[in-house]
Amino acid sequence: MKNMIRTLTTVGAVFAPLFAYAQTAESSPQSSALASFLWSVLPIIVVAVFVWWFFKRAVRKSQGKTDDYIAKQAQHMQRVEQLLERIAVAVERKDNQDV
């Protein structure tokens, strides 16, 4: 929740000057085609960068969880192998005693 509030605050801080400038730019009829193009494309670029950053962070977090899971799975498999080895040795001993 704190990260969401921090993210919204950051987005608000980024867009507040843009909105203020957009209001003053709309009132002045002397805007060039380049400025108009930039104001049309800039919000899309900012949103795309934000989405990319968000997914990159999510992938990084899930990667850490995956690494932990793989390590725990390897430890579990080692324990299972040790137990199976003990069982096999016990069965062999029992077979040798019966013969």
trRosetta pair geometry for C-beta under 8 A, 3 or more apart (Angstrom, degrees):
i j d omega theta_ij theta_ji phi_ij phi_ji
1 4 5.6 -52 -152 32 34 113
1 5 6.6 32 152 -16 66 103
2 5 5.8 -54 -150 37 34 110
2 6 6.2 35 151 -19 66 108
3 6 5.5 -54 -145 40 33 113
3 7 6.1 35 154 -22 66 106
4 7 5.7 -53 -146 36 30 112
4 8 6.3 28 156 -16 64 106
5 8 5.9 -54 -145 39 30 108
5 9 6.3 33 154 -20 64 107
6 9 5.7 -54 -148 36 29 113
6 10 6.4 31 153 -20 64 105
7 10 5.7 -54 -149 35 31 111
7 11 6.3 29 154 -17 66 105
7 54 8.0 63 -142 -95 146 104
8 11 5.7 -52 -144 38 33 110
8 12 6.2 35 154 -20 65 106
9 12 5.6 -55 -147 38 30 113
9 13 6.3 30 153 -20 64 106
10 13 5.6 -54 -147 36 31 111
10 14 6.4 29 153 -19 64 105
11 14 5.7 -55 -149 36 32 110
11 15 6.1 12 160 -5 68 113
11 50 6.8 48 -99 -119 109 148
12 15 6.2 -65 -137 47 27 97
12 16 5.9 42 163 -42 66 104
13 16 6.1 -37 -136 13 25 117
14 17 7.8 -75 177 32 28 94
14 18 7.3 12 141 -6 63 119
14 46 6.6 167 144 -162 135 135
15 18 5.1 -64 -153 44 50 116
15 19 5.9 50 153 -24 82 103
15 43 8.0 54 -118 -118 105 96
15 46 7.7 143 -79 131 88 157
16 19 6.0 -54 -147 35 28 108
16 20 6.5 27 156 -17 63 107
17 20 5.5 -55 -146 38 36 113
17 21 6.1 32 157 -17 69 106
18 21 5.9 -56 -146 40 29 107
18 22 6.1 34 153 -24 64 107
18 42 7.3 -162 -134 117 133 130
18 43 7.3 139 157 -79 152 91
19 22 5.5 -51 -143 34 31 115
19 23 6.6 33 156 -21 63 101
20 23 6.0 -53 -155 30 30 109
20 24 6.9 19 152 -8 63 105
21 24 5.8 -59 -150 42 36 105
21 25 5.9 37 152 -23 70 110
22 25 5.5 -54 -139 38 30 112
22 26 6.3 35 158 -24 64 103
22 39 6.5 136 -106 -156 94 129
23 26 5.9 -50 -147 30 29 111
23 27 6.9 25 154 -16 59 106
24 27 5.8 -57 -153 35 36 110
24 28 6.7 18 155 -7 68 107
25 28 6.2 -65 -147 43 34 98
25 31 5.7 64 -174 -85 97 132
25 35 7.2 -153 -148 150 133 125
25 39 6.8 -167 107 -82 163 160
28 31 6.5 115 96 -44 92 85
31 35 4.9 -119 -170 85 91 127
31 36 5.5 108 132 -58 118 90
32 35 4.7 96 55 9 81 100
32 36 6.9 -142 96 -4 43 89
33 36 5.6 -55 -148 39 32 114
33 37 6.2 36 152 -22 65 105
34 37 5.6 -53 -147 36 30 112
34 38 6.3 30 154 -18 64 105
35 38 5.7 -52 -145 37 32 111
35 39 6.3 27 157 -14 65 107
36 39 6.0 -57 -146 40 28 106
36 40 6.4 28 153 -20 62 108
37 40 5.7 -60 -151 36 31 112
37 41 6.1 9 160 -5 68 113
38 41 6.1 -65 -137 47 28 97
38 42 5.4 38 165 -37 68 112
39 42 6.0 -34 -119 24 26 117
39 43 7.8 29 178 -14 51 97
40 43 7.8 -75 177 27 22 97
40 44 7.8 5 142 -3 57 114
41 44 5.7 -65 -161 41 47 113
41 45 6.1 44 148 -22 79 107
42 45 5.7 -56 -146 36 33 111
42 46 6.3 32 158 -19 67 106
43 46 5.6 -54 -144 37 33 111
43 47 6.2 31 157 -17 67 106
44 47 5.9 -55 -147 39 29 108
44 48 6.2 31 153 -20 64 108
45 48 5.6 -55 -145 37 30 112
45 49 6.3 30 156 -19 65 105
46 49 5.8 -53 -148 36 30 110
46 50 6.4 32 152 -19 63 107
47 50 5.5 -55 -148 37 32 114
47 51 6.3 32 154 -18 67 105
48 51 5.8 -53 -146 37 31 109
48 52 6.3 33 154 -19 64 107
49 52 5.6 -53 -146 38 31 113
49 53 6.2 32 154 -20 65 107
50 53 5.7 -55 -147 36 29 111
50 54 6.3 31 154 -22 64 107
51 54 5.6 -53 -146 34 31 114
51 55 6.4 23 159 -12 65 107
52 55 6.2 -61 -148 41 27 104
52 56 6.1 29 155 -21 64 111
53 56 5.7 -56 -144 37 28 113
53 57 6.3 28 157 -18 63 107
54 57 6.0 -58 -153 36 27 109
54 58 6.5 25 151 -17 63 108
55 58 5.4 -53 -145 38 36 113
55 59 6.2 37 156 -20 67 104
56 59 5.9 -53 -147 36 29 110
56 60 6.4 32 152 -21 62 106
57 60 5.6 -54 -148 35 31 113
57 61 6.5 31 154 -18 64 104
58 61 5.8 -53 -149 35 32 110
58 62 6.3 25 155 -13 66 107
59 62 5.8 -57 -144 41 32 107
59 63 6.2 41 153 -29 65 104
60 63 5.6 -48 -148 27 30 117
60 64 7.0 32 153 -18 60 100
61 64 6.0 -54 -159 30 34 110
61 65 6.8 29 148 -13 65 106
62 65 5.5 -53 -150 39 41 113
62 66 6.2 45 150 -24 69 104
63 66 5.5 -52 -147 35 32 114
63 67 6.4 34 153 -20 64 103
64 67 5.8 -51 -148 33 32 111
64 68 6.6 32 153 -16 63 104
65 68 5.7 -54 -150 37 33 112
65 69 6.3 35 151 -21 65 106
66 69 5.5 -53 -147 36 32 113
66 70 6.3 33 154 -20 66 104
67 70 5.8 -52 -147 35 31 110
67 71 6.4 31 154 -18 64 105
68 71 5.8 -56 -149 36 31 111
68 72 6.3 28 154 -16 66 107
69 72 5.8 -56 -148 39 30 109
69 73 6.2 33 153 -22 65 108
70 73 5.6 -54 -145 36 31 114
70 74 6.4 33 154 -21 64 103
71 74 5.8 -52 -149 33 31 111
71 75 6.6 31 152 -16 63 104
72 75 5.7 -53 -149 37 34 112
72 76 6.3 36 152 -20 65 106
73 76 5.6 -53 -148 36 32 113
73 77 6.4 33 153 -20 65 105
74 77 5.7 -53 -147 36 32 111
74 78 6.6 35 153 -21 63 103
75 78 5.7 -53 -151 33 33 113
75 79 6.6 32 152 -17 65 104
76 79 5.8 -55 -153 36 33 111
76 80 6.4 33 151 -19 66 106
77 80 5.6 -52 -145 37 34 113
77 81 6.3 37 154 -21 66 104
78 81 5.7 -53 -147 36 31 112
78 82 6.5 32 153 -19 64 105
79 82 5.7 -54 -149 35 32 111
79 83 6.4 30 154 -16 65 106
80 83 5.8 -56 -148 39 31 110
80 84 6.2 31 154 -18 66 107
81 84 5.7 -54 -144 38 30 110
81 85 6.2 35 154 -22 64 106
82 85 5.7 -54 -149 34 30 114
82 86 6.5 31 153 -18 63 104
83 86 5.6 -53 -150 35 33 112
83 87 6.4 34 152 -19 65 105
84 87 5.5 -52 -147 36 34 113
84 88 6.3 35 153 -21 66 104
85 88 5.7 -52 -146 35 31 111
85 89 6.4 31 154 -18 64 105
86 89 5.8 -54 -147 37 31 110
86 90 6.3 30 154 -18 64 107
87 90 5.7 -56 -148 38 31 111
87 91 6.3 30 154 -19 66 106
88 91 5.8 -54 -146 36 31 110
88 92 6.4 32 154 -19 64 106
89 92 5.7 -54 -148 37 31 112
89 93 6.4 34 153 -20 64 105
90 93 5.7 -52 -149 34 31 113
90 94 6.4 31 154 -18 64 106
91 94 5.7 -55 -148 37 32 111
91 95 6.3 33 152 -20 66 105
92 95 5.6 -53 -146 36 32 111
92 96 6.3 32 154 -19 65 106
93 96 5.7 -57 -148 38 30 110
93 97 6.3 28 154 -19 65 107
94 97 5.7 -54 -146 36 31 110
94 98 6.4 31 154 -20 64 107
95 98 5.8 -57 -148 35 31 111
95 99 6.6 28 156 -22 63 107
96 99 6.1 -57 -150 31 31 110
